[in-house]
Amino acid sequence: MVTAYAVSLNAARTDRGAIATVVTITFAQMSTSIDVFAKAREHERIAQLKAARDLDALPYFHTLEGPTLPVVVMEGRRRIMLGSNNYLGLTGDERVRQGAMDALNRYGTGITGSRFLNGTLDLHLELEAELAEWLGVDSALVFTTGHQANVGALGTILGPGDTVVADSGDHASILDGIKISGAKLRAFRHNRLDQLEKRLERATEDGGGILVVVDGVFSTEGDVAPLPEICDLCSRYGARLMVDEAHALGVLGARGAGACELLGVEDRVDLRMATFSKSLASCGGVIGGPADVIEFLRIQARSFIFTASAVPAAVGAALAAVRICRSDEGRDLFAKVLDNAAYLHRGLSELGFHVVPPTRLGDGTEVITPVVPVLVGDDWKAVFLWKALYENDVFVNVMIHPAVPPAGALLRTSVMATHDRETLDRALETFAKVKREFESEHGTLPGGQ
Ligand SMILES: Cc1ncc(COP(=O)(O)O)c(C=O)c1O
C-alpha cells in the first residue's frame, strides 16, 4: 500500500472578483499498481545473474581470503592475481602497512565526521601537500574515494548552463558527476579527435562554459588519451580540460605523475584527478588544480562536505605509498610494472589472443600500460573463458556490456610491479591451455592484431 496525496487545482472567483487558484489536497491511502521494487525482481540483469549462477560461471563477487598480492588466496585456493589495480604491489609493502598502522594507532579506527566539519587530520594536509608537489599543481584536495572526487569536482565546477565534452570510455564516476551538475553532455567516441572537435564546435554555440574531461589511461581499454592533441583542441575552442589519472598515477612518466607528465602537457591541463585505490594501495581520491578552484571545491563540493572522512589507516597508507613513489625507488617500481605489462602483452599476443594494441605516441614510441585487455566479443564466451581460467587458478576481470560496447566483451588482465616472471609464465601457460580447450569446444576466439 502506498500513501498518496491527491492534489487538485481549481480556478475560483474570490469575493473581490479576482480569479484565484484553490488547492485541494486530499490525503488518502491509495494503492498503486507500480511497485518501485519491481525492477529489482524483473530487471534483465537478474535473469543473467541467475543464469550465470546456475552455470557456476559468475565472474563477480569472488572472495579474497588474504591480501591482494601477485598470488592470492581466493575461495580456498592459491590463484595468480591478474585482476587487481594494485599496480605497484604496494598493498603488501611493510612501509605502507606501517603507515596504516601508525595512523590507526594515533587517530583510532574512524573519524566519524566529514572533513569539512570535524574530520580533517594533519595527515590529510600532509597528504594534500605531497600530492600537490608530486602532480605539480597549486593545490590538492583529498576526498574519501576517487568516485567522490570526480562527482564532487564535476558536480561543483559545472552547472546547468555549461557544456561538458566527454570521451565515451570515461569512467562511470565522471558521468555521475556530470549528471549531478545538470550540464549539457556532448559525448564523443573513444579517442576520436575528429568527433571531439565537432562536439567542441557545437559546444561553443551552447553559450556556457566548456569542460573537456577524459581518462589519462582508460580503465577498461588500458590505452592512453591523445592529450597533446586534446590540449590543442581545448585551446582552440576555449575549453578547460580535466584528466582522470586513476590508472596512470604511479605508473606513467619519469616522476610517475601520470599521463599528463608522460605526454608533456602538465601545464596545459586545468584539473587532475587521481585515486588512491590503484598504485597507492589504499582508498581515497584527489583533485589537483589552481588554488582558488580547489578552495572553492573545499567549501562547496557536496561529496566532500556531506560524507565521512576516510578512515585514518587509509590516509596513512596512501601517504606512505606516495612517499615511496616519490623516492628513488619509485622509478624502479614504475619501470617494473611497465616491463611486466609489456611481457604479458607480448605473451598473450604470441598465443594468438586479440590484445588491445599499444598506444603509439606522437614521437613513434609505444606505451603499454598495466591494463592488458583481451578482446573476446561475445559476453558468454568471455564468461566461460573466465571460468576456465579461474578453475585453473588464474583470476582476471570480465567486462561485458554496458561496461563495454555491445559485443565488445573482454577479459581485463592487469599486472603488478611485484609479479615475477615465473608467475607470469605460469599464467601464460594457463592461458594457452585454456585457449586450446576452449577453441576445440566453442570455436576460434578473435585472433591477434
Ligand atoms: C578512471 C577511474 N576514475 C575514478 C575511479 C573511482 O575511484 P575509486 O575506486 O577510488 O572510487 C575509478 C575506479 O575504478 C577509475 O577507474
The ligand as an SDF file (V2000), in Angstrom:
LIG
                    3D

 16 16  0  0  0  0  0  0  0  0999 V2000
   39.2480    6.0110  -14.2080 C   0  0  0  0  0  0  0  0  0  0  0  0
   38.6740    5.9030  -12.8380 C   0  0  0  0  0  0  0  0  0  0  0  0
   38.2690    7.0310  -12.2230 N   0  0  0  0  0  0  0  0  0  0  0  0
   37.7260    7.0030  -10.9860 C   0  0  0  0  0  0  0  0  0  0  0  0
   37.5670    5.8160  -10.3070 C   0  0  0  0  0  0  0  0  0  0  0  0
   36.9310    5.8130   -8.9440 C   0  0  0  0  0  0  0  0  0  0  0  0
   37.9120    5.5990   -7.9930 O   0  0  0  0  0  0  0  0  0  0  0  0
   37.6420    4.8650   -6.5910 P   0  0  0  0  0  0  0  0  0  0  0  0
   37.5590    3.4020   -6.8680 O   0  0  0  0  0  0  0  0  0  0  0  0
   38.8250    5.2380   -5.8060 O   0  0  0  0  0  0  0  0  0  0  0  0
   36.3820    5.3960   -6.0380 O   0  0  0  0  0  0  0  0  0  0  0  0
   37.9880    4.6270  -10.9000 C   0  0  0  0  0  0  0  0  0  0  0  0
   37.8230    3.3520  -10.1720 C   0  0  0  0  0  0  0  0  0  0  0  0
   37.7610    2.3010  -10.6640 O   0  0  0  0  0  0  0  0  0  0  0  0
   38.5470    4.6660  -12.2020 C   0  0  0  0  0  0  0  0  0  0  0  0
   38.9240    3.5570  -12.8210 O   0  0  0  0  0  0  0  0  0  0  0  0
  1  2  1  0
  2  3  1  0
  2 15  2  0
  3  4  2  0
  4  5  1  0
  5  6  1  0
  5 12  2  0
  6  7  1  0
  7  8  1  0
  8  9  2  0
  8 10  1  0
  8 11  1  0
 12 13  1  0
 12 15  1  0
 13 14  2  0
 15 16  1  0
M  END
$$$$
